[in-house]
Amino acid sequence: MDFNDTPEEAKFRAEARAFLEANCKPKAAENDRANRSLNPVEYMKAAKAYQRKKAEAGFAGITWAKEQGGRGLPPIFAVIFNQEEAKFDAPAGVFAIGLGMCVPTVIAFADGAIKDRYVAKALRGEEIWCQLFSEPGAGSDVAASKTRAVRDGDDWVVNGQKVWTTGAHFSDFGILLARTNPDVEKHKGLTMFIVDMKSKGVEARPIHQMSGGRDFNEVYFTDVRIPDKNRLGEPGQGWGVALVTLMNERLAVGGSYGPDYKEIFEFAKTINSPTGEGTLIKDEAFRMKLADWIVRAEGYKLAKFRTMTALSKGQTPGPESSIGKVINANQMMDIGNTAIEALDHYGIINDPALAPLEGAFHQSYMFAPGLRIAGGTDEILKNIIAERVLGLPQDVRVDKGVAFKDLPTGR
Ligand SMILES: Cc1cc2nc3c(=O)[nH]c(=O)nc-3n(C[C@H](O)[C@H](O)[C@H](O)COP(=O)(O)OP(=O)(O)OC[C@H]3O[C@@H](n4cnc5c(N)ncnc54)[C@H](O)[C@@H]3O)c2cc1C
């Protein structure tokens, strides 16, 4: 394991920091509040302007090939930029799914003309993408997707429903996993398409979250026509295409969001313990939890250095990157819960203007359950760790060798 940047990495980190200092405000409660107070139209304008500057400065598509407008650098440089960007209030979130997952899939599977049409515009932030995989009956088991695409001349005609589609309401395009052959095993009858979200028959219905946000949607497809040239990969090989997207997703959602043990440590020095004996930091039960959080966070930090070292040497990180999300999402929820409980009846106030740390503990407590599900639930990731890291026996597969149409998946 190597904890230090190479001279080349250190130079890149300094360049990245200079760009971010010139174009973003540092992460601070007042800047976050200013961002949150922007209306969605203003926010989108700011996000698109920032993405364009990033592309012009060579900090978008860091790992993408030069002919795709990228910089052709190894993945460690993208990690370094992300680490630095996380210290600023950069409006980059709306592009995460498109540039982190969808467009890399387009680059991997589309032909030259399609890449020319879509990639550069996405990189410059002119067009936004979403991922249309999950359905009401196909989440963890996304290969069970039922949305149908039927060939009709030069087009495919799509009918069905997706759910939990982040950003569908403001996206221009999406990558859509659809069933094109129900007569073969579920993994073998899928095909991936690029879908224009403004097409006739596409309807995005927003889902309102308990945090107050409206990030996801149900998306309905009624006789939506997709030209065959927008197919990614061969018919029936959509599962292989989806795996490329999912691999990128696991890497993208592993990070830590919201307040961590350092914030609650400082916070605990300022509020009274529920036992009434001094501040919370003096409370034995709290101190034991704090020790656990520190141990887990530091353990994860070291595991991450292992991933960083692998990337720095040009190797691909293994399934152990699944560990990060299980630790971070659960810890985030536990820290938020402890802070809210410690606030006693003030814990119900989540108004940023009144709540401690501008409601950061409340926000992260309400966001954490989503993080425990997105990009693979805790249970799915623990299965991956058990099977692929620890080498334990595989889960039982009752659907092996059975045609999709014969699976008992409901009507
Ligand atoms: C914040 C967020 C953003 C998202 N964004 C998108 C998006 O943009 N596009 C998109 O397509 N989807 C998106 N999703 C959907 C996400 O991919 C699914 O919610 C996730 O894969 C889980 O699927 P599910 O909700 O259908 O739960 P299910 O798969 O039905 O799981 C229900 C429960 O059963 C458990 N379970 C299932 N299978 C197993 C097993 N084999 N072993 C043990 N336990 C199991 C699960 O862990 C879970 O507790 C998003 C979800 C969230 C929370």
The ligand as a Gaussian input file, in Angstrom:
#p B3LYP/6-31G(d) Opt

LIG

0 1
 C      -31.240000       6.787000      -4.105000
 C      -31.637000       5.780000      -5.178000
 C      -31.398000       6.083000      -6.526000
 C      -31.744000       5.160000      -7.508000
 N      -31.559000       5.513000      -8.815000
 C      -31.882000       4.617000      -9.785000
 C      -31.735000       4.973000     -11.171000
 O      -31.363000       6.095000     -11.517000
 N      -32.062000       4.051000     -12.097000
 C      -32.494000       2.798000     -11.779000
 O      -32.710000       1.991000     -12.684000
 N      -32.679000       2.443000     -10.472000
 C      -32.391000       3.319000      -9.472000
 N      -32.586000       2.988000      -8.154000
 C      -33.171000       1.691000      -7.830000
 C      -32.191000       0.722000      -7.192000
 O      -31.260000       0.234000      -8.137000
 C      -33.029000      -0.414000      -6.586000
 O      -33.876000       0.167000      -5.596000
 C      -32.170000      -1.462000      -5.944000
 O      -31.463000      -2.180000      -6.927000
 C      -33.024000      -2.446000      -5.093000
 O      -34.098000      -2.917000      -5.808000
 P      -35.576000      -2.880000      -5.208000
 O      -35.833000      -1.525000      -4.677000
 O      -36.487000      -3.416000      -6.254000
 O      -35.551000      -3.898000      -3.962000
 P      -35.626000      -5.487000      -4.043000
 O      -34.621000      -5.984000      -5.010000
 O      -37.043000      -5.886000      -4.231000
 O      -35.163000      -5.868000      -2.592000
 C      -36.038000      -5.874000      -1.453000
 C      -35.262000      -6.429000      -0.261000
 O      -34.879000      -7.793000      -0.526000
 C      -33.470000      -7.961000      -0.375000
 N      -32.947000      -8.919000      -1.368000
 C      -33.247000      -8.947000      -2.707000
 N      -32.558000      -9.946000      -3.312000
 C      -31.826000     -10.566000      -2.348000
 C      -30.908000     -11.665000      -2.323000
 N      -30.595000     -12.323000      -3.457000
 N      -30.334000     -11.991000      -1.140000
 C      -30.638000     -11.337000       0.000000
 N      -31.499000     -10.282000       0.056000
 C      -32.074000      -9.897000      -1.094000
 C      -32.896000      -6.565000      -0.643000
 O      -31.640000      -6.404000      -0.025000
 C      -33.956000      -5.652000      -0.010000
 O      -33.770000      -5.549000       1.381000
 C      -32.299000       3.905000      -7.152000
 C      -32.541000       3.618000      -5.803000
 C      -32.244000       4.542000      -4.831000
 C      -32.553000       4.199000      -3.414000

